[in-house]
Structure formats: structure tokens, C-alpha cells
Amino acid sequence: MSAVDDSRTLGRTRLSFASEADIDEFVETLEKFERGELTPDQWRAFRLVRGTYGQRQTGDVQMLRIKIPQGILTTRQLEALAEVGEQYSRGFGHITTRQNVQFHFVKLHDVEPAMRQLAEAGLTTREACGNSVRNITACQYAGVAADEVFDVTPYADAMTRYLLRHRLSSSLPRKFKIAFEGCADDHAIVGMHDLGFRAVEHVNGSARELGFRVVVGGGTSIMCKSAVVLYDFLPANDILNVAEAIIRVFHKYGDYKHKQRNRMKFMMKDMGWERWRDEFGQALTTVMAEGGADLPFDANDPPVEHAPDWEPASGPSVLETVARATGSKVKGPGITPQ
């Protein structure tokens, strides 16, 4: 790949989330399925955590979901998405509520070249679907809002890199969603997530400690529930260990049999708050005894992205934008954007 993964690289200058080994494994596993060495259920479980859904329409049609961590894209990544949409999908894509991009009506054997094209730009489909830690979202105003406590982007990025390809991240009872918010208004809606982080600061004289109000167990759909407070203030450097402990409890005690009621909120209801809190505490103690995990930067002095000092280039006019959009070729079945 042209982009090199580096966990120390944060923000909009960060590099690759992709792995060629993931794509090689996808190809090898698909070949095993086509030789009859894997059952349809085994293949389905694998392809889902590689971001590939089988569509309900008849024929060879897949939906490919690409993670856009914190909704941040480079120019090259936008170009790669456009190229994949034109070459392998219908000429356009869909932006999801979890800051992903999806392409429909992709042929199964086009998934590999699409993945490789995206990987060249540093994008991955790994754990974008299935029973996994899904794309970690953040406030769309992070880093530019006048009223934010601090920019949550470096912390969300570090969490993304820590959990991507984590040994438990793709073997959970059900999907697991995480969000970060730094503004006064909760644009990320952390309360509807399995795990939410809201920026908080403690100031003592000239000393400033950064941290998060942590909420757990939220969700929509069946049994709508707002997440409850686990910590009013968690020092920022502890977020990876707390997330690890919560995921370990979900992995150990979650319901693997009943798809309609196996989100973490159901497990917490069945266990009761006190027991869940005890199990979490024990798991956190174990995580810390194993050495724990620190952020790849000073938690109280995170990387800051400064506004560029050059004159921005003028964008295309409204008429030119409309001409480009309407001039693109849309193909295949399904709804056509107007």
C-alpha cells in the first residue's frame, strides 16, 4: 500500500487504517467458501466483519461498507471513494449515520479490487458490519467548534486504532457502538450508544486535567434506552482501559443466541446495574494488572490541528457543482437520485 499505518499519527494528517493482510484473507476465505470448505453461515459471519453484506435482491449483489473514522477524509480518500463508486457500484454511494460510506450492487468478485483500491488511500472495511466494534464516531464540529471543551478527535482516533483488529472486536454477541462528543450540545448523541465519551475538564489553579463523562448501555430500536453514567469524570488517559474492560464483560456474558435481544443494554438489564458494575470493576482490575494501555500522546496535551496559514483555493461554483453531479453516469437497478 502507498499509505503506511502509524498509530502515532493523529487527526487529519493520520495515515492508513487499512491492511493488505485483511484483503488477502478475504480472498482466501472466499475461495474456501466457493470450494465448499465453508458453510454459508460461516462465510456470512466472516464477510460481515469485513464490511460486505449480501443484498436481499436476487443475483450477485453485495453492499460494501467503508469505515470513515470520526467522519474525517482526505482528498485522496474522497477520490478513491468516487472511483470505487463509479467502477464497481452504481456511480454514487450513501453516507450513513455512523460516518461510513456504503456502495450497493457490487459484485462479489469486485469486492477484492475495490478493497485494494480503498486500501491504497488508507481506508478499510474491517469491522464495519457484523457483531463487532463498529465505526467510532465523533462530533462533526470537533476541532472547530467555539464552545467545545477540547477537540476529541485525537482520543477517538486512538480508540479506533486500539480496537481495530483487537482480539475481541469481531467476536462479540452483537454490534458495539462508541461515540465521542466535545461540544456543549451533544451532536454525537452519546446517550444512544453502547459506550459514550463526553469531554470534561478539571481546572485547579493553573493545572488543567482533561477527561470524559462516560455513559454506557444506550441504544435505540427494541427497548429504547438512554445510556447511564459510569464516570462523571474519567481521566483521559484511562479511556482505552475502560473500553477494554467493558468489551470483555460484554464478550463474556453477552447473549450469543438471541439476535433480537443481544445488544449490551439487554445484558445489563438482565444482570442488573450492581452486578454489571462489579463485573466491570473486576475486568478493569485485570486489564490494569496486565499492564493496561496508555494513549499514544500526553493525555493533557493532545495533538492540536492548527488552521492552515495559506489562502484556500476557491471551490467550484454552484452551477459547476450541479453540472458535475448531473453529468455523472448512474447505472444499475434501484432508486436513482434526482
C-alpha positions in Angstrom: 0.0 0.0 0.0 1.1 3.6 -0.6 -0.1 4.6 2.9 1.7 3.3 5.9 -0.1 2.6 9.2 1.3 4.6 12.1 -0.6 4.6 15.4 1.2 7.8 16.4 -0.3 9.7 13.5 -3.5 11.5 14.5 -6.1 13.9 13.2 -6.4 14.8 9.5 -2.8 14.0 8.9 -3.3 10.4 10.0 -2.4 7.7 7.6 -3.7 4.2 6.9 -6.4 2.2 8.7 -6.1 -0.5 6.0 -4.3 -3.8 5.9 -3.4 -5.8 2.8 -3.4 -9.0 5.0 -7.2 -8.4 5.6 -7.8 -8.3 1.9 -5.7 -11.4 1.3 -7.6 -13.2 4.0 -10.9 -12.2 2.4 -9.8 -13.7 -1.0 -8.6 -16.9 0.6 -11.8 -17.3 2.7 -14.0 -16.6 -0.4 -12.1 -19.3 -2.3 -12.6 -21.8 0.6 -16.4 -21.0 0.5 -16.5 -21.5 -3.3 -14.8 -24.9 -2.9 -17.4 -25.9 -0.4 -15.0 -25.9 2.6 -17.1 -23.4 4.5 -20.9 -23.4 5.1 -23.0 -20.4 4.0 -23.3 -19.4 7.7 -19.5 -19.5 8.2 -19.0 -17.4 5.1 -21.7 -14.9 6.1 -20.2 -14.4 9.6 -16.8 -13.8 8.0 -17.8 -11.4 5.2 -19.9 -9.3 7.5 -16.9 -8.3 9.7 -15.1 -7.5 6.5 -17.8 -4.9 5.6 -19.6 -7.0 3.0 -23.4 -7.5 3.1 -25.3 -9.8 0.8 -28.3 -7.7 -0.5 -31.8 -9.1 -0.5 -32.2 -8.8 -4.2 -31.6 -11.9 -6.3 -28.3 -12.3 -8.2 -24.7 -11.4 -7.4 -25.3 -8.1 -5.4 -23.4 -7.0 -2.3 -23.3 -3.9 -0.2 -19.8 -2.7 0.7 -19.4 -0.5 3.8 -16.3 1.6 4.3 -15.3 3.0 7.7 -14.6 6.7 7.9 -13.3 7.1 11.5 -14.7 10.3 13.0 -16.0 11.2 9.6 -12.7 12.6 8.5 -11.5 12.1 4.9 -8.5 13.3 2.9 -8.8 14.5 -0.7 -7.2 11.3 -1.9 -9.7 9.2 0.1 -12.6 11.1 -1.4 -11.2 10.4 -4.8 -10.8 6.7 -4.0 -14.4 6.5 -2.9 -15.6 8.2 -6.1 -13.5 5.8 -8.2 -14.9 2.7 -6.4 -18.4 4.1 -6.7 -18.0 4.6 -10.5 -16.2 1.4 -11.2 -17.9 -1.2 -9.0 -21.2 0.3 -7.8 -23.9 2.5 -9.4 -21.9 5.7 -9.7 -22.8 7.0 -6.3 -22.7 6.0 -2.6 -24.6 6.5 0.6 -23.3 8.3 3.7 -24.6 6.6 6.9 -25.5 7.9 10.3 -22.3 6.3 11.7 -20.0 8.2 9.4 -19.5 5.4 6.9 -19.9 5.3 3.2 -21.8 2.4 1.5 -21.8 1.2 -2.1 -24.6 -1.1 -3.3 -24.9 -3.6 -6.1 -21.2 -4.6 -6.0 -20.4 -8.0 -7.5 -18.8 -10.4 -5.1 -15.6 -10.7 -7.1 -15.3 -7.0 -7.4 -15.1 -6.6 -3.6 -11.4 -7.5 -3.6 -10.2 -4.9 -6.2 -12.5 -2.3 -4.5 -10.9 -3.1 -1.1 -7.4 -2.8 -2.6 -8.2 0.5 -4.3 -9.6 1.8 -1.0 -6.6 0.5 1.0 -4.2 2.4 -1.3 -5.9 5.6 0.2 -5.8 4.2 3.7 -9.4 3.1 4.0 -10.7 -0.1 5.4 -14.0 -2.1 5.6 -12.7 -4.2 8.6 -15.4 -4.5 11.3 -17.7 -2.0 9.5 -20.5 -4.6 9.8 -21.4 -7.7 11.8 -21.0 -8.4 15.5 -18.1 -6.1 16.0 -16.9 -2.8 17.4 -18.4 -0.5 14.7 -17.0 2.7 13.3 -16.2 5.1 16.2 -18.0 8.3 15.6 -17.3 11.9 16.8 -19.0 15.2 16.8 -18.9 16.7 13.3 -17.8 20.0 14.8 -14.8 18.5 16.6 -11.7 20.8 16.4 -13.6 23.8 15.0 -16.5 24.5 17.5 -16.0 27.6 19.6 -17.7 26.1 22.6 -16.0 22.7 22.7 -14.3 21.7 25.9 -11.4 20.3 23.8 -11.0 18.5 20.5 -12.0 14.9 21.0 -10.6 13.8 17.6 -7.2 12.5 18.9 -8.9 10.5 21.6 -11.4 9.0 19.2 -8.7 8.2 16.7 -6.6 6.5 19.4 -9.6 4.4 20.4 -10.2 3.5 16.8 -6.7 2.3 16.3 -6.7 0.4 19.7 -9.8 -1.5 18.9 -9.4 -2.1 15.2 -8.4 -5.8 14.7 -8.5 -6.2 18.5 -8.8 -9.8 19.5 -12.4 -9.3 20.7 -13.6 -6.6 18.3 -15.0 -9.1 15.7 -16.3 -11.8 18.1 -18.9 -10.1 20.2 -22.5 -11.2 20.7 -23.8 -8.2 18.7 -22.6 -4.9 17.3 -21.0 -2.4 19.7 -21.1 1.4 19.1 -18.9 4.1 20.6 -19.1 7.9 20.2 -17.2 11.0 21.3 -18.5 14.5 21.9 -16.7 17.7 22.9 -19.3 20.4 22.5 -21.8 21.9 24.9 -24.6 20.4 22.7 -24.5 16.6 22.3 -24.3 16.4 18.5 -22.9 12.8 18.6 -25.9 11.7 20.7 -23.6 9.7 23.1 -26.7 8.6 25.1 -27.9 6.2 22.3 -24.5 4.3 22.2 -23.2 1.3 24.0 -20.3 3.5 25.2 -20.2 7.3 25.0 -17.5 9.8 26.0 -18.3 13.5 26.7 -15.4 15.9 27.1 -14.9 17.3 30.6 -12.1 19.3 32.2 -11.0 19.8 35.8 -9.2 23.1 36.5 -7.2 23.6 39.7 -5.4 26.8 39.6 -3.1 26.7 36.6 -3.4 22.9 36.3 -5.9 21.6 33.7 -6.8 17.9 33.6 -8.7 16.6 30.6 -11.2 13.7 30.9 -14.6 12.4 30.0 -18.0 11.8 31.4 -18.6 8.2 30.4 -22.0 6.7 29.8 -22.9 3.1 29.0 -25.7 0.9 27.8 -27.7 3.1 25.5 -29.5 2.0 22.3 -32.5 2.5 20.1 -34.7 0.1 18.2 -36.1 -2.6 20.5 -36.1 -1.3 24.1 -35.0 2.3 23.5 -32.8 3.3 26.4 -30.5 6.2 27.3 -27.0 5.3 28.4 -26.4 5.7 32.2 -23.4 7.4 33.8 -20.5 5.2 34.7 -18.0 8.0 35.4 -18.7 11.7 36.0 -15.0 12.3 35.3 -12.6 9.7 33.9 -9.0 10.9 33.3 -8.5 10.9 29.5 -5.5 8.5 29.7 -7.8 5.8 31.1 -10.3 5.6 28.2 -8.7 2.6 26.4 -8.6 0.5 29.6 -12.2 1.3 30.5 -13.3 0.4 26.9 -11.3 -2.8 27.1 -12.9 -3.8 30.4 -16.5 -3.1 29.2 -15.9 -5.1 26.0 -14.5 -8.0 27.9 -17.7 -8.2 30.1 -19.9 -8.0 27.0 -17.9 -10.7 25.3 -18.1 -13.0 28.4 -21.7 -12.5 29.5 -23.5 -11.3 26.3 -26.3 -13.4 24.7 -24.9 -15.1 21.5 -28.2 -16.9 20.8 -31.0 -14.4 20.5 -30.2 -11.8 17.8 -33.2 -9.6 18.7 -32.1 -9.0 22.2 -28.4 -9.3 22.5 -27.1 -5.7 22.4 -25.3 -4.8 25.6 -28.3 -2.9 27.1 -30.2 -6.2 27.3 -27.3 -7.9 29.1 -27.0 -5.1 31.5 -30.7 -5.2 32.2 -30.6 -9.0 32.9 -27.5 -8.7 35.1 -28.7 -5.6 37.0 -26.6 -2.5 37.5 -24.8 -3.6 40.7 -23.7 -7.0 39.3 -22.7 -5.4 36.0 -20.7 -2.7 37.8 -18.9 -5.4 39.9 -18.1 -7.5 36.8 -16.8 -4.3 35.0 -14.7 -3.4 38.1 -13.1 -6.9 38.1 -12.4 -6.8 34.4 -10.8 -3.3 34.8 -8.6 -4.6 37.6 -7.5 -7.5 35.4 -6.8 -5.1 32.5 -4.6 -2.9 34.7 -2.8 -5.9 36.2 -1.9 -7.0 32.6 -0.2 -3.6 32.1 -3.1 -1.6 30.7 -2.9 0.7 27.7 -1.9 4.3 27.5 -2.8 6.9 24.9 0.0 7.4 22.3 0.3 11.1 23.4 0.1 13.2 26.6 -3.5 12.9 27.6 -3.4 16.5 28.9 -1.6 17.9 25.9 -3.1 16.2 22.9 -2.0 16.9 19.3 -3.6 20.1 18.0 -4.5 20.8 14.4 -4.0 24.4 13.6 -5.8 26.3 10.9 -3.8 26.3 7.7 -1.9 29.6 7.0 -2.4 29.6 3.3 -5.2 31.1 1.2 -7.8 28.4 0.5 -8.4 27.6 -3.2 -11.8 28.7 -4.5 -14.2 25.9 -4.8 -16.4 25.2 -7.8 -19.5 27.4 -8.3 -22.9 26.1 -7.5 -23.7 25.7 -11.2 -20.5 23.8 -11.8 -21.2 21.5 -8.9 -24.7 20.8 -10.2 -23.3 20.2 -13.7 -20.8 17.7 -12.3 -23.4 15.8 -10.3 -26.0 15.6 -13.0 -23.3 14.7 -15.6 -22.2 11.6 -13.7 -23.5 8.3 -15.0 -25.8 6.4 -12.8 -26.2 2.7 -13.6 -27.8 -0.4 -12.4 -31.1 -1.2 -10.6 -32.6 0.6 -7.7 -33.6 4.2 -6.8 -31.9 6.9 -8.9 -31.0 10.1 -7.1 -32.7 13.2 -8.5 
